[in-house]
Amino acid sequence: MTLEIDAIGLLCPLPVLRLRKRLQPLASGERIRLLADDPAAVIDVPHFCNESGHILIDTQDNNGVLVFEVEKSG
């Protein structure tokens, strides 16, 4: 099961902060889908994943709503 975070309407850095908080209790390999409409998320989420070691599985733009699928690593 993939958890979902609705961060639509939230500005940087809140979408990434919510993602980080929700990833903490998960086991390695579990996934979260983050929904955001802040244009900065296109930069912030991949950077967060790269720095923290999590895996950015997919990024999509659905009519202005950015959808990120992130897998917890380690």
A tleap script that builds the chain and sets N, CA, C and O, in Angstrom:
source leaprc.protein.ff14SB
mol = sequence {
  NMET THR LEU GLU ILE ASP ALA ILE GLY LEU
  LEU CYS PRO LEU PRO VAL LEU ARG LEU ARG
  LYS ARG LEU GLN PRO LEU ALA SER GLY GLU
  ARG ILE ARG LEU LEU ALA ASP ASP PRO ALA
  ALA VAL ILE ASP VAL PRO HIE PHE CYS ASN
  GLU SER GLY HIE ILE LEU ILE ASP THR GLN
  ASP ASN ASN GLY VAL LEU VAL PHE GLU VAL
  GLU LYS SER CGLY
}
set mol.1.N position { 0.838 -1.183 0.000 }
set mol.1.CA position { 0.000 0.000 0.000 }
set mol.1.C position { 0.879 1.242 0.000 }
set mol.1.O position { 1.867 1.308 0.732 }
set mol.2.N position { 0.523 2.223 -0.817 }
set mol.2.CA position { 1.266 3.470 -0.892 }
set mol.2.C position { 0.514 4.544 -0.118 }
set mol.2.O position { -0.663 4.795 -0.374 }
set mol.3.N position { 1.197 5.174 0.825 }
set mol.3.CA position { 0.603 6.291 1.560 }
set mol.3.C position { 0.583 7.519 0.668 }
set mol.3.O position { 1.368 7.621 -0.275 }
set mol.4.N position { -0.320 8.458 0.969 }
set mol.4.CA position { -0.406 9.670 0.169 }
set mol.4.C position { -0.406 10.892 1.071 }
set mol.4.O position { -1.076 10.925 2.103 }
set mol.5.N position { 0.359 11.893 0.662 }
set mol.5.CA position { 0.412 13.173 1.371 }
set mol.5.C position { -0.145 14.226 0.428 }
set mol.5.O position { 0.351 14.397 -0.685 }
set mol.6.N position { -1.169 14.928 0.873 }
set mol.6.CA position { -1.743 16.020 0.092 }
set mol.6.C position { -1.117 17.321 0.577 }
set mol.6.O position { -1.498 17.856 1.617 }
set mol.7.N position { -0.153 17.822 -0.191 }
set mol.7.CA position { 0.521 19.073 0.155 }
set mol.7.C position { 0.135 20.182 -0.819 }
set mol.7.O position { 0.867 21.159 -0.978 }
set mol.8.N position { -1.017 20.027 -1.468 }
set mol.8.CA position { -1.489 21.037 -2.413 }
set mol.8.C position { -1.819 22.310 -1.636 }
set mol.8.O position { -2.516 22.281 -0.622 }
set mol.9.N position { -1.296 23.424 -2.141 }
set mol.9.CA position { -1.509 24.708 -1.485 }
set mol.9.C position { -0.414 25.082 -0.507 }
set mol.9.O position { -0.387 26.206 -0.007 }
set mol.10.N position { 0.489 24.157 -0.228 }
set mol.10.CA position { 1.586 24.438 0.696 }
set mol.10.C position { 2.823 24.872 -0.091 }
set mol.10.O position { 3.122 24.329 -1.155 }
set mol.11.N position { 3.525 25.846 0.446 }
set mol.11.CA position { 4.732 26.350 -0.209 }
set mol.11.C position { 5.976 25.788 0.448 }
set mol.11.O position { 5.944 25.308 1.581 }
set mol.12.N position { 7.071 25.861 -0.291 }
set mol.12.CA position { 8.384 25.427 0.164 }
set mol.12.C position { 8.677 26.047 1.526 }
set mol.12.O position { 8.449 27.244 1.707 }
set mol.13.N position { 9.160 25.295 2.463 }
set mol.13.CA position { 9.620 23.896 2.420 }
set mol.13.C position { 8.602 22.888 2.937 }
set mol.13.O position { 8.949 21.729 3.163 }
set mol.14.N position { 7.352 23.304 3.130 }
set mol.14.CA position { 6.376 22.429 3.782 }
set mol.14.C position { 6.131 21.087 3.100 }
set mol.14.O position { 6.029 20.084 3.805 }
set mol.15.N position { 6.029 21.002 1.760 }
set mol.15.CA position { 5.834 19.669 1.178 }
set mol.15.C position { 6.964 18.685 1.528 }
set mol.15.O position { 6.703 17.523 1.840 }
set mol.16.N position { 8.192 19.149 1.476 }
set mol.16.CA position { 9.325 18.270 1.801 }
set mol.16.C position { 9.354 17.940 3.287 }
set mol.16.O position { 9.687 16.815 3.661 }
set mol.17.N position { 9.015 18.890 4.131 }
set mol.17.CA position { 8.984 18.623 5.576 }
set mol.17.C position { 7.932 17.569 5.919 }
set mol.17.O position { 8.169 16.697 6.755 }
set mol.18.N position { 6.787 17.654 5.278 }
set mol.18.CA position { 5.749 16.636 5.507 }
set mol.18.C position { 6.199 15.276 4.989 }
set mol.18.O position { 5.954 14.253 5.628 }
set mol.19.N position { 6.849 15.264 3.844 }
set mol.19.CA position { 7.368 14.012 3.290 }
set mol.19.C position { 8.381 13.389 4.249 }
set mol.19.O position { 8.304 12.197 4.546 }
set mol.20.N position { 9.312 14.179 4.725 }
set mol.20.CA position { 10.334 13.669 5.653 }
set mol.20.C position { 9.693 13.089 6.910 }
set mol.20.O position { 10.083 12.016 7.369 }
set mol.21.N position { 8.711 13.797 7.468 }
set mol.21.CA position { 8.053 13.345 8.693 }
set mol.21.C position { 7.322 12.024 8.486 }
set mol.21.O position { 7.371 11.146 9.347 }
set mol.22.N position { 6.642 11.877 7.345 }
set mol.22.CA position { 5.882 10.660 7.085 }
set mol.22.C position { 6.774 9.479 6.714 }
set mol.22.O position { 6.387 8.328 6.914 }
set mol.23.N position { 7.966 9.751 6.175 }
set mol.23.CA position { 8.895 8.671 5.827 }
set mol.23.C position { 9.554 8.057 7.061 }
set mol.23.O position { 9.875 6.868 7.059 }
set mol.24.N position { 9.760 8.846 8.108 }
set mol.24.CA position { 10.535 8.388 9.273 }
set mol.24.C position { 10.072 7.058 9.854 }
set mol.24.O position { 10.910 6.186 10.083 }
set mol.25.N position { 8.769 6.856 10.107 }
set mol.25.CA position { 8.374 5.586 10.741 }
set mol.25.C position { 8.243 4.406 9.785 }
set mol.25.O position { 8.016 3.280 10.229 }
set mol.26.N position { 8.381 4.640 8.489 }
set mol.26.CA position { 8.182 3.571 7.516 }
set mol.26.C position { 9.367 2.617 7.458 }
set mol.26.O position { 10.496 2.976 7.794 }
set mol.27.N position { 9.087 1.407 7.027 }
set mol.27.CA position { 10.135 0.418 6.811 }
set mol.27.C position { 10.759 0.647 5.434 }
set mol.27.O position { 10.120 1.190 4.533 }
set mol.28.N position { 11.985 0.236 5.291 }
set mol.28.CA position { 12.667 0.348 4.004 }
set mol.28.C position { 11.846 -0.362 2.923 }
set mol.28.O position { 11.365 -1.477 3.125 }
set mol.29.N position { 11.696 0.297 1.782 }
set mol.29.CA position { 10.943 -0.275 0.674 }
set mol.29.C position { 9.509 0.204 0.595 }
set mol.29.O position { 8.860 0.035 -0.437 }
set mol.30.N position { 8.992 0.806 1.679 }
set mol.30.CA position { 7.633 1.335 1.625 }
set mol.30.C position { 7.635 2.643 0.844 }
set mol.30.O position { 8.648 3.339 0.768 }
set mol.31.N position { 6.481 2.961 0.269 }
set mol.31.CA position { 6.394 4.123 -0.618 }
set mol.31.C position { 5.361 5.140 -0.151 }
set mol.31.O position { 4.381 4.815 0.519 }
set mol.32.N position { 5.625 6.379 -0.534 }
set mol.32.CA position { 4.707 7.494 -0.288 }
set mol.32.C position { 4.512 8.231 -1.600 }
set mol.32.O position { 5.449 8.413 -2.377 }
set mol.33.N position { 3.272 8.652 -1.830 }
set mol.33.CA position { 2.963 9.514 -2.969 }
set mol.33.C position { 2.707 10.910 -2.399 }
set mol.33.O position { 1.863 11.089 -1.521 }
set mol.34.N position { 3.443 11.887 -2.906 }
set mol.34.CA position { 3.313 13.279 -2.476 }
set mol.34.C position { 2.656 14.079 -3.583 }
set mol.34.O position { 3.121 14.070 -4.723 }
set mol.35.N position { 1.572 14.775 -3.250 }
set mol.35.CA position { 0.893 15.665 -4.183 }
set mol.35.C position { 1.225 17.095 -3.790 }
set mol.35.O position { 1.040 17.477 -2.635 }
set mol.36.N position { 1.707 17.882 -4.727 }
set mol.36.CA position { 2.089 19.263 -4.439 }
set mol.36.C position { 1.845 20.119 -5.678 }
set mol.36.O position { 1.892 19.632 -6.808 }
set mol.37.N position { 1.585 21.400 -5.442 }
set mol.37.CA position { 1.441 22.316 -6.573 }
set mol.37.C position { 2.427 23.481 -6.498 }
set mol.37.O position { 2.341 24.420 -7.289 }
set mol.38.N position { 3.346 23.422 -5.565 }
set mol.38.CA position { 4.403 24.428 -5.455 }
set mol.38.C position { 5.459 24.128 -6.527 }
set mol.38.O position { 6.056 23.052 -6.521 }
set mol.39.N position { 5.694 25.076 -7.450 }
set mol.39.CA position { 6.683 24.820 -8.507 }
set mol.39.C position { 8.075 24.469 -7.973 }
set mol.39.O position { 8.834 23.777 -8.653 }
set mol.40.N position { 8.419 24.927 -6.784 }
set mol.40.CA position { 9.731 24.628 -6.209 }
set mol.40.C position { 9.880 23.155 -5.845 }
set mol.40.O position { 10.999 22.671 -5.676 }
set mol.41.N position { 8.771 22.439 -5.724 }
set mol.41.CA position { 8.835 21.020 -5.366 }
set mol.41.C position { 9.572 20.202 -6.421 }
set mol.41.O position { 10.154 19.165 -6.104 }
set mol.42.N position { 9.551 20.657 -7.667 }
set mol.42.CA position { 10.264 19.960 -8.742 }
set mol.42.C position { 11.761 19.888 -8.443 }
set mol.42.O position { 12.437 18.943 -8.848 }
set mol.43.N position { 12.263 20.877 -7.743 }
set mol.43.CA position { 13.673 20.910 -7.353 }
set mol.43.C position { 13.860 20.314 -5.957 }
set mol.43.O position { 14.780 19.530 -5.723 }
set mol.44.N position { 12.976 20.696 -5.037 }
set mol.44.CA position { 13.132 20.330 -3.626 }
set mol.44.C position { 13.010 18.835 -3.354 }
set mol.44.O position { 13.809 18.278 -2.601 }
set mol.45.N position { 12.022 18.180 -3.956 }
set mol.45.CA position { 11.804 16.755 -3.658 }
set mol.45.C position { 12.960 15.890 -4.174 }
set mol.45.O position { 13.473 15.064 -3.420 }
set mol.46.N position { 13.388 16.052 -5.439 }
set mol.46.CA position { 14.554 15.259 -5.876 }
set mol.46.C position { 15.807 15.539 -5.045 }
set mol.46.O position { 16.582 14.625 -4.762 }
set mol.47.N position { 16.006 16.799 -4.656 }
set mol.47.CA position { 17.169 17.145 -3.832 }
set mol.47.C position { 17.077 16.457 -2.470 }
set mol.47.O position { 18.061 15.894 -1.990 }
set mol.48.N position { 15.901 16.500 -1.848 }
set mol.48.CA position { 15.699 15.832 -0.566 }
set mol.48.C position { 16.000 14.340 -0.683 }
set mol.48.O position { 16.699 13.778 0.160 }
set mol.49.N position { 15.469 13.694 -1.738 }
set mol.49.CA position { 15.698 12.258 -1.917 }
set mol.49.C position { 17.178 11.957 -2.102 }
set mol.49.O position { 17.698 10.999 -1.531 }
set mol.50.N position { 17.846 12.768 -2.891 }
set mol.50.CA position { 19.270 12.579 -3.132 }
set mol.50.C position { 20.077 12.733 -1.846 }
set mol.50.O position { 20.979 11.938 -1.578 }
set mol.51.N position { 19.763 13.732 -1.068 }
set mol.51.CA position { 20.510 13.999 0.168 }
set mol.51.C position { 20.216 12.978 1.267 }
set mol.51.O position { 21.098 12.654 2.062 }
set mol.52.N position { 18.996 12.475 1.317 }
set mol.52.CA position { 18.610 11.573 2.401 }
set mol.52.C position { 18.739 10.100 2.026 }
set mol.52.O position { 18.612 9.226 2.883 }
set mol.53.N position { 18.991 9.823 0.749 }
set mol.53.CA position { 19.189 8.445 0.314 }
set mol.53.C position { 17.919 7.719 -0.092 }
set mol.53.O position { 17.966 6.532 -0.415 }
set mol.54.N position { 16.782 8.409 -0.082 }
set mol.54.CA position { 15.533 7.781 -0.518 }
set mol.54.C position { 15.492 7.757 -2.041 }
set mol.54.O position { 16.251 8.468 -2.700 }
set mol.55.N position { 14.610 6.942 -2.591 }
set mol.55.CA position { 14.556 6.743 -4.039 }
set mol.55.C position { 13.332 7.445 -4.607 }
set mol.55.O position { 12.202 7.157 -4.211 }
set mol.56.N position { 13.560 8.362 -5.534 }
set mol.56.CA position { 12.466 9.005 -6.247 }
set mol.56.C position { 12.090 8.089 -7.401 }
set mol.56.O position { 12.809 8.009 -8.398 }
set mol.57.N position { 10.967 7.400 -7.265 }
set mol.57.CA position { 10.531 6.400 -8.240 }
set mol.57.C position { 9.960 7.068 -9.484 }
set mol.57.O position { 10.270 6.670 -10.607 }
set mol.58.N position { 9.121 8.092 -9.282 }
set mol.58.CA position { 8.424 8.694 -10.412 }
set mol.58.C position { 8.011 10.118 -10.070 }
set mol.58.O position { 7.748 10.449 -8.914 }
set mol.59.N position { 7.960 10.948 -11.102 }
set mol.59.CA position { 7.454 12.308 -10.987 }
set mol.59.C position { 6.529 12.551 -12.170 }
set mol.59.O position { 6.887 12.286 -13.317 }
set mol.60.N position { 5.337 13.056 -11.880 }
set mol.60.CA position { 4.382 13.373 -12.936 }
set mol.60.C position { 3.775 14.738 -12.681 }
set mol.60.O position { 3.716 15.203 -11.543 }
set mol.61.N position { 3.323 15.376 -13.752 }
set mol.61.CA position { 2.593 16.634 -13.652 }
set mol.61.C position { 1.198 16.376 -14.197 }
set mol.61.O position { 1.011 16.199 -15.401 }
set mol.62.N position { 0.222 16.358 -13.299 }
set mol.62.CA position { -1.170 16.128 -13.695 }
set mol.62.C position { -1.933 17.446 -13.622 }
set mol.62.O position { -2.540 17.769 -12.601 }
set mol.63.N position { -1.895 18.208 -14.725 }
set mol.63.CA position { -2.612 19.483 -14.799 }
set mol.63.C position { -2.225 20.435 -13.671 }
set mol.63.O position { -3.091 21.036 -13.035 }
set mol.64.N position { -0.935 20.569 -13.426 }
set mol.64.CA position { -0.441 21.495 -12.408 }
set mol.64.C position { -0.243 20.893 -11.033 }
set mol.64.O position { 0.326 21.534 -10.150 }
set mol.65.N position { -0.707 19.664 -10.840 }
set mol.65.CA position { -0.468 18.970 -9.577 }
set mol.65.C position { 0.703 18.030 -9.797 }
set mol.65.O position { 0.634 17.113 -10.616 }
set mol.66.N position { 1.769 18.264 -9.063 }
set mol.66.CA position { 2.961 17.422 -9.160 }
set mol.66.C position { 2.762 16.189 -8.282 }
set mol.66.O position { 2.362 16.297 -7.122 }
set mol.67.N position { 3.043 15.037 -8.839 }
set mol.67.CA position { 2.886 13.775 -8.112 }
set mol.67.C position { 4.251 13.107 -8.057 }
set mol.67.O position { 4.828 12.752 -9.085 }
set mol.68.N position { 4.755 12.942 -6.845 }
set mol.68.CA position { 6.056 12.305 -6.615 }
set mol.68.C position { 5.824 10.992 -5.905 }
set mol.68.O position { 5.075 10.935 -4.929 }
set mol.69.N position { 6.457 9.939 -6.383 }
set mol.69.CA position { 6.411 8.665 -5.680 }
set mol.69.C position { 7.811 8.398 -5.141 }
set mol.69.O position { 8.782 8.315 -5.893 }
set mol.70.N position { 7.890 8.267 -3.816 }
set mol.70.CA position { 9.172 8.127 -3.124 }
set mol.70.C position { 9.193 6.831 -2.343 }
set mol.70.O position { 8.236 6.494 -1.646 }
set mol.71.N position { 10.298 6.104 -2.467 }
set mol.71.CA position { 10.490 4.867 -1.711 }
set mol.71.C position { 11.523 5.095 -0.617 }
set mol.71.O position { 12.604 5.636 -0.850 }
set mol.72.N position { 11.150 4.661 0.594 }
set mol.72.CA position { 12.097 4.806 1.702 }
set mol.72.C position { 13.245 3.838 1.518 }
set mol.72.O position { 13.047 2.673 1.172 }
set mol.73.N position { 14.448 4.333 1.755 }
set mol.73.CA position { 15.648 3.532 1.630 }
set mol.73.C position { 16.321 3.436 2.989 }
set mol.73.O position { 16.304 4.386 3.771 }
set mol.74.N position { 16.915 2.279 3.262 }
set mol.74.CA position { 17.688 2.084 4.474 }
set mol.74.C position { 16.910 2.311 5.692 }
set mol.74.O position { 17.439 2.180 6.796 }
savepdb mol mol.pdb
quit
